[in-house]
Amino acid sequence: MQKAMQLLQQRDKKLIDVARSVGYDSDAAFSKAFKRVVGANPGEYLKRGYQNRGHV
């Protein structure tokens, strides 16, 4: 998921492309696994990550 988190931060990547890059055939399966591991779905992760950058 570390690689997925890095790829997600590259805004030019589509979710399905990130999912396939880390071994998932569907974005739905990837999103479910991502949420299980990270605690947020990919969209929430990005929103939270970029909001928190200014408050560190």
Secondary structure as UniProt FT lines:
FT   HELIX           2..8
FT   TURN            11..12
FT   HELIX           15..21
FT   TURN            22..23
FT   HELIX           27..38
FT   HELIX           42..52
FT   HELIX           53..55
//
